[in-house]
Amino acid sequence: MNKFRNFPPINTLINDKSLVKYPLYLKTYFSKLVVSNCKKELSKNENLNFSLQDLLSKIAQSIDEFLNMQSQSLINATGVIIHTNLGRSIIDESIFERTKEIICSYSNLEFNMQTGKRGSRYDALSVNLKILFDCEDCLVVNNNASAVFLILNTLAKNEEVITSRSELVEIGGNFRIPEVMLAAAVRLKEIGTTNKTHLYDYEKAINENTKMILKTHRSNFTFKGFFEEVSLSEIHALAKKKKLISYYDLGAGWCEKINKQLSKNEPSVKELLKHCDILSFSGDKLFGSTQAGIILGKKKYIQQLKKNQLLRMLRVDKITLAFLNETTKAYLEKEYEKIPTLKLLNDDLKIIEKKALFVKEKIPTKCELKASKSLVGGGSMPDKSLDTFVLSFDEKALLLQEKFRKKGVIGRVENGHFVLDFRSILEKDLNRLIHAIKEVFHA
């Protein structure tokens, strides 16, 4: 145990010149942590020996690993436009500028400027959403999972909700519809089989305890082959006949101006609203804004949601409201170029090729321009892809992928080659990408 005395004082480690580039609070925290962990190892194995350089190296490594965990700007060269791991939809700088004054100042978040009394944080956004989607009423919570939970818990608590087995989906992070329903205190009534559900399955399942029919959009996978499902309009008609609520958990829904390759057999939110009582979707997927759960539908149901005490825990803050408000205004003003997700999805192939050629001509590194396919991402439209152009590199793909990642460029491996997909690369990032490529290849 006397070996513990050989550890240098924490101040000696903090003040070492090899760590001078790091902030004091990080040096202090990780010096203490590394020394503590090394002492634990030493107590288990007295033959270990930690020199000053060993400790300093461990501290520097720990700090670097921590810094890499911090939020940082990346170049998305994967071709996946709504990339969940890379932050899904991004906010246009003009939208950010519009919201900056509100976010950086006191605001009338819950203050009625007419009466001088307390107001509702949802009023302004609600009007925009009602105009945009032509719906009776609306509500916004912090994500679509929250929306699903709130709707089920409010409108069908302690009662039965019918849904098809083929729609008992799991989304990212192991969140599953059956578990969400259980947590929301509703009773799940499964009908049909994995590959086939008929209208009569719904009809036979309805009883005195039934409150709602839930249809969930299979946004992150697709069925092919011997498969059949009941349309939303048929479900809505049945629910109306039986005096039940029809709810569509859309997950990711597009609003306007979507690529024709994608819109085929993929109805818009406004169209779907005609065939259900209530509907919800994510704000940061195809809608192209920030994370939120957007709920649209009949006023009598939305009003019930607003009275649920859980809403206090699921509500959105002023920053989310500001971004959503400006995004809806951009839609209403037809300023689609201010919604980056829409722009990237709709970019003409010639624009993408032009971006790729611009980079190719600026770098001395050998690479090849190739046609390829991009994905929408974010659990949206899994059976659809978009034409794109990539720059393909011949060197060891996995090693190159790691080198680019360290430079903040996230690409993909395709057919054994590392490629940069220009459909998801922003125009403003092209010069930064050129610089990163030169650094990777020491050009």
C-alpha positions as a printed Julia matrix, in Angstrom:
443×3 Matrix{Float64}:
   0.0     0.0     0.0
   3.02    2.3     0.32
   2.94    2.51   -3.45
   0.08    4.98   -3.07
   2.61    7.47   -1.75
   4.42    7.39   -5.09
   1.52    9.14   -6.83
   2.34   12.79   -7.5
   0.15   15.53   -5.99
  -2.85   16.5    -8.11
  -1.41   20.01   -8.54
   1.7    18.55  -10.14
  -0.44   16.82  -12.74
  -2.69   19.82  -13.34
   0.26   22.17  -13.86
   2.26   19.9   -16.14
   3.1    21.61  -19.44
   1.82   18.63  -21.44
  -1.74   19.5   -20.33
  -1.48   23.26  -20.77
  -3.94   23.33  -23.72
  -6.82   21.95  -21.64
  -9.21   23.98  -19.42
  -8.44   23.93  -15.7
 -11.77   22.36  -14.71
 -11.16   19.4   -17.03
  -7.56   18.91  -15.88
  -8.7    18.98  -12.24
 -11.58   16.55  -12.71
  -9.78   14.01  -14.86
  -6.54   14.15  -12.84
  -8.48   13.16   -9.74
 -10.44   10.52  -11.65
  -7.37    8.93  -13.26
  -5.43    8.83   -9.99
  -8.41    7.32   -8.18
  -8.85    4.62  -10.85
  -5.13    3.81  -10.87
  -5.12    3.44   -7.1
  -8.03    1.01   -7.35
  -6.11   -1.04   -9.89
  -3.03   -0.95   -7.69
  -4.97   -2.19   -4.68
  -5.92   -5.27   -6.72
  -2.47   -5.82   -8.21
   0.56   -4.5    -6.31
   2.87   -5.36   -9.21
   1.47   -2.5   -11.27
   3.47    0.66  -11.6
   2.25    4.07  -12.84
   4.85    6.59  -13.86
   4.21   10.32  -14.13
   4.07    9.98  -17.91
   1.57    7.12  -17.63
  -0.73    9.28  -15.55
  -0.39   12.31  -17.8
  -1.07   10.19  -20.86
  -4.2     8.71  -19.27
  -5.43   12.16  -18.24
  -4.92   13.59  -21.74
  -6.64   10.59  -23.31
  -9.59   10.9   -20.91
  -9.98   14.61  -21.64
  -9.79   14.03  -25.41
 -12.43   11.32  -25.21
 -14.65   13.65  -23.21
 -14.18   16.51  -25.68
 -15.15   14.21  -28.56
 -18.43   13.56  -26.71
 -19.28   17.26  -26.74
 -21.71   18.55  -29.36
 -19.8    19.61  -32.45
 -20.52   20.52  -36.04
 -20.08   17.63  -38.48
 -20.25   17.2   -42.24
 -22.9    14.64  -43.12
 -21.5    12.78  -46.14
 -23.46    9.58  -45.45
 -26.24   10.41  -47.91
 -28.79    9.84  -45.14
 -30.53   13.19  -45.01
 -32.53   12.84  -41.79
 -29.71   11.09  -39.91
 -30.9    10.37  -36.36
 -27.36    9.95  -35.02
 -26.27   13.23  -36.59
 -29.16   15.34  -35.29
 -31.9    14.62  -37.84
 -33.22   17.79  -39.51
 -31.1    20.92  -39.3
 -32.19   24.51  -38.86
 -31.49   27.07  -41.57
 -29.39   30.04  -40.47
 -32.1    32.5   -41.52
 -34.61   30.67  -39.31
 -32.11   30.8   -36.46
 -31.61   34.53  -36.97
 -35.37   35.07  -36.81
 -35.59   33.25  -33.48
 -32.41   34.64  -31.9
 -33.93   37.85  -30.58
 -36.79   35.96  -28.91
 -34.53   33.28  -27.43
 -31.94   35.77  -26.17
 -34.49   38.11  -24.57
 -37.47   37.97  -22.27
 -40.56   37.24  -24.33
 -44.34   36.93  -24.18
 -44.08   33.15  -23.84
 -47.05   32.97  -21.47
 -48.06   36.63  -21.37
 -51.1    38.01  -23.17
 -50.13   41.36  -24.67
 -53.79   42.41  -24.99
 -54.94   41.75  -21.45
 -51.66   41.98  -19.55
 -52.5    38.65  -17.94
 -51.17   35.13  -18.24
 -51.5    33.65  -21.72
 -50.91   30.3   -23.44
 -47.53   29.39  -24.89
 -49.21   27.51  -27.73
 -51.5    30.22  -29.15
 -49.38   31.67  -31.96
 -48.01   28.34  -33.18
 -51.47   26.76  -32.97
 -52.9    29.29  -35.43
 -50.06   28.65  -37.89
 -50.49   24.89  -37.64
 -54.25   25.11  -38.08
 -53.82   27.21  -41.23
 -51.06   24.99  -42.59
 -52.82   21.67  -42.05
 -56.44   22.81  -42.19
 -57.2    21.1   -38.88
 -59.67   21.91  -36.09
 -57.05   22.07  -33.35
 -53.51   21.1   -32.48
 -51.0    20.63  -29.67
 -47.22   20.26  -29.47
 -45.24   18.11  -27.03
 -41.54   17.27  -26.81
 -41.47   14.34  -29.27
 -43.77   11.92  -31.05
 -43.31    9.2   -28.43
 -44.7    11.7   -25.9
 -47.56   12.45  -28.28
 -48.46    8.76  -28.55
 -48.31    8.36  -24.77
 -50.39   11.47  -24.05
 -53.07   10.59  -26.61
 -53.46    7.01  -25.37
 -53.4     7.97  -21.69
 -55.92   10.79  -22.17
 -58.39    9.29  -24.6
 -58.29    5.56  -23.8
 -57.0     5.12  -20.23
 -58.11    1.79  -18.68
 -59.9     0.84  -21.88
 -59.1    -1.22  -24.96
 -57.22   -0.01  -28.0
 -57.33   -2.19  -31.11
 -54.29   -2.39  -33.38
 -52.9    -4.77  -35.98
 -50.06   -7.14  -35.07
 -48.18   -5.96  -38.16
 -48.07   -2.46  -36.66
 -46.67   -3.25  -33.2
 -43.45   -1.54  -34.15
 -40.22   -0.81  -32.32
 -38.51    2.52  -32.91
 -34.94    3.53  -32.03
 -33.69    2.95  -28.49
 -35.88   -0.16  -28.0
 -39.09    1.85  -27.55
 -41.98   -0.42  -28.49
 -45.65    0.35  -29.1
 -46.92   -2.42  -26.73
 -44.75   -1.11  -23.87
 -45.81    2.49  -24.51
 -49.43    1.37  -24.43
 -48.89   -0.48  -21.16
 -47.24    2.59  -19.61
 -50.14    4.74  -20.83
 -52.55    2.45  -18.93
 -54.48    1.23  -21.96
 -55.28   -2.38  -22.78
 -53.86   -3.62  -26.06
 -56.13   -5.71  -28.28
 -54.02   -7.33  -31.02
 -55.73   -8.43  -34.22
 -54.76  -10.1   -37.48
 -51.44  -11.77  -38.18
 -47.95  -10.49  -38.89
 -48.59  -10.3   -42.63
 -52.37  -10.0   -43.0
 -55.05   -7.98  -41.25
 -58.59   -7.61  -42.61
 -61.41   -5.18  -41.83
 -63.42   -8.01  -40.28
 -60.59   -8.52  -37.76
 -61.25   -5.0   -36.46
 -65.04   -5.53  -36.54
 -64.87   -8.78  -34.54
 -62.54   -7.26  -31.9
 -64.84   -4.34  -31.02
 -66.71   -4.74  -27.72
 -68.12   -2.6   -24.9
 -64.59   -1.92  -23.57
 -63.19   -0.66  -26.9
 -62.33    3.04  -27.0
 -59.94    3.54  -29.89
 -58.55    2.03  -33.08
 -54.85    2.78  -33.5
 -53.05    2.59  -36.82
 -49.28    3.0   -36.73
 -47.32    3.94  -39.83
 -44.51    1.48  -40.5
 -42.08    4.31  -41.15
 -38.84    2.42  -40.46
 -39.47   -0.86  -42.3
 -41.57   -2.24  -45.13
 -43.51   -5.41  -45.97
 -43.29   -7.15  -49.32
 -44.91  -10.27  -50.7
 -48.01  -11.95  -49.22
 -49.2    -8.95  -47.23
 -52.46   -7.09  -46.7
 -53.57   -4.26  -44.43
 -56.66   -2.13  -43.86
 -56.51    1.45  -45.09
 -56.79    4.42  -42.75
 -60.01    5.56  -44.44
 -61.63    2.15  -43.83
 -60.56    2.22  -40.18
 -61.91    5.75  -39.78
 -65.26    4.79  -41.31
 -65.55    1.8   -38.97
 -64.55    3.85  -35.93
 -67.12    6.53  -36.81
 -69.83    3.89  -37.24
 -69.02    2.32  -33.87
 -68.51    5.7   -32.11
 -64.82    5.02  -31.48
 -61.75    7.23  -31.83
 -59.47    6.66  -34.83
 -55.85    7.62  -34.19
 -52.97    7.51  -36.68
 -49.45    7.47  -35.28
 -47.74    8.72  -38.41
 -44.22    9.02  -37.0
 -42.8    11.04  -39.9
 -45.12   12.99  -42.13
 -44.42   15.33  -45.02
 -46.24   18.6   -45.39
 -45.53   20.2   -48.76
 -43.02   20.29  -51.62
 -41.6    16.77  -51.36
 -39.59   15.0   -54.08
 -41.83   13.15  -56.57
 -39.75   10.01  -56.12
 -40.74   10.06  -52.45
 -44.35   11.24  -52.56
 -45.55    8.3   -54.64
 -47.92    6.21  -52.47
 -46.98    8.41  -49.49
 -49.92   10.7   -48.62
 -49.32   14.07  -46.99
 -50.31   14.95  -43.43
 -53.15   17.16  -44.71
 -54.57   14.31  -46.79
 -54.32   11.79  -43.93
 -56.11   14.15  -41.55
 -59.27   13.68  -43.62
 -59.34   10.04  -42.57
 -58.77   10.04  -38.81
 -59.88   11.84  -35.65
 -56.4    12.54  -34.39
 -52.9    12.21  -35.82
 -49.35   12.78  -34.58
 -45.88   12.99  -36.13
 -42.32   14.15  -35.4
 -41.3    17.76  -35.96
 -37.68   16.94  -36.79
 -38.19   14.35  -39.51
 -39.85   15.07  -42.86
 -41.38   18.25  -41.45
 -37.82   19.57  -41.27
 -37.87   21.46  -37.98
 -36.75   20.8   -34.42
 -37.6    17.84  -32.16
 -41.28   17.86  -31.19
 -44.42   15.78  -31.29
 -47.06   17.55  -33.38
 -50.65   16.51  -32.65
 -53.48   17.47  -35.02
 -57.15   16.59  -35.05
 -60.64   17.12  -33.75
 -60.96   19.97  -31.27
 -62.87   17.96  -28.67
 -60.0    15.47  -28.4
 -57.22   18.06  -28.41
 -59.0    19.94  -25.62
 -58.99   16.77  -23.52
 -55.24   16.41  -24.1
 -54.68   19.97  -22.89
 -56.4    19.15  -19.58
 -54.23   16.11  -18.86
 -51.81   16.86  -15.99
 -49.11   14.98  -17.89
 -48.93   17.8   -20.42
 -46.98   19.87  -17.89
 -44.21   17.24  -18.05
 -44.32   16.85  -21.82
 -44.61   20.47  -22.93
 -42.04   22.18  -25.12
 -39.9    25.18  -24.18
 -39.6    28.63  -25.75
 -36.7    27.58  -28.01
 -38.65   24.7   -29.56
 -41.73   26.88  -29.97
 -39.7    29.63  -31.66
 -38.14   27.24  -34.18
 -41.45   25.5   -34.92
 -43.21   28.83  -35.32
 -40.65   30.08  -37.85
 -40.68   26.78  -39.74
 -44.46   26.85  -40.09
 -44.24   30.47  -41.26
 -41.68   29.4   -43.89
 -44.14   26.77  -45.12
 -47.01   29.26  -45.18
 -44.91   31.82  -47.05
 -43.75   29.09  -49.47
 -40.12   29.74  -48.44
 -39.16   26.1   -48.88
 -35.47   26.93  -49.35
 -35.42   27.87  -45.64
 -36.15   24.25  -44.69
 -32.84   22.36  -45.29
 -34.4    18.89  -45.12
 -36.79   19.79  -47.95
 -34.0    21.39  -49.95
 -31.72   18.36  -49.69
 -34.55   15.95  -50.52
 -35.57   18.04  -53.53
 -32.12   18.96  -54.88
 -31.76   18.31  -58.6
 -29.17   15.69  -59.54
 -27.24   18.33  -61.53
 -26.8    20.41  -58.36
 -25.45   17.39  -56.5
 -23.05   16.53  -59.34
 -21.87   20.15  -59.43
 -21.02   20.06  -55.7
 -19.09   16.81  -56.12
 -17.13   18.09  -59.14
 -16.29   21.34  -57.32
 -14.62   19.34  -54.53
 -12.98   16.84  -56.9
 -11.33   19.63  -58.87
  -9.95   21.27  -55.72
  -8.16   18.23  -54.3
  -5.05   16.46  -55.63
  -6.21   13.14  -54.17
  -7.23   10.43  -56.6
 -10.95    9.67  -56.39
 -13.77    8.73  -58.73
 -17.15   10.39  -59.3
 -19.88    7.74  -59.23
 -23.66    7.62  -59.38
 -25.28    6.11  -56.3
 -28.37    6.16  -54.08
 -29.2     8.17  -50.96
 -31.71    7.43  -48.2
 -34.22    9.67  -46.46
 -33.41    8.38  -42.95
 -34.94    9.17  -39.57
 -37.25    6.15  -39.78
 -38.87    7.66  -42.88
 -39.7     6.02  -46.21
 -37.48    2.92  -45.82
 -38.47    1.56  -49.24
 -37.48    4.69  -51.13
 -34.14    6.06  -52.29
 -32.9     9.1   -54.2
 -30.36    9.38  -57.0
 -27.07   10.95  -55.97
 -23.37   11.34  -56.78
 -20.49   10.26  -54.56
 -16.72   10.61  -54.55
 -15.22    7.17  -54.1
 -11.72    6.57  -52.68
  -9.59    3.48  -53.33
  -7.68    3.27  -50.05
  -8.64    0.92  -47.2
 -12.25    1.87  -46.6
 -12.54    1.34  -42.82
  -9.24    3.07  -42.11
 -10.25    5.99  -44.3
 -13.66    6.15  -42.63
 -11.92    6.53  -39.24
  -9.52    9.19  -40.51
 -12.36   11.27  -41.94
 -14.38   10.84  -38.75
 -11.54   12.38  -36.75
 -11.79   15.4   -39.05
 -15.53   15.73  -38.45
 -16.56   14.19  -41.79
 -18.95   11.23  -41.59
 -19.08    9.19  -44.79
 -20.01    5.6   -45.58
 -18.51    2.4   -46.96
 -20.06    1.22  -50.23
 -18.92   -1.81  -52.24
 -15.65   -1.91  -50.31
 -14.86    1.77  -50.96
 -15.12    4.8   -48.71
 -17.47    7.34  -50.29
 -18.65   10.88  -49.67
 -22.3    11.35  -50.69
 -23.03   14.88  -51.89
 -26.8    14.82  -51.54
 -26.49   15.32  -47.77
 -23.49   17.68  -47.88
 -24.4    21.35  -47.41
 -23.15   23.94  -49.88
 -21.62   25.97  -47.04
 -19.5    22.94  -45.98
 -17.75   22.34  -49.32
 -14.61   24.36  -48.56
 -14.39   22.84  -45.1
 -14.67   19.39  -46.71
 -11.86   20.2   -49.17
  -9.64   21.22  -46.27
 -10.47   17.98  -44.39
  -9.67   15.82  -47.44
  -6.3    17.53  -47.87
  -5.5    16.93  -44.2
  -6.49   13.26  -44.37
  -4.25   12.65  -47.37
  -1.53   15.08  -46.21
  -1.87   16.86  -49.53
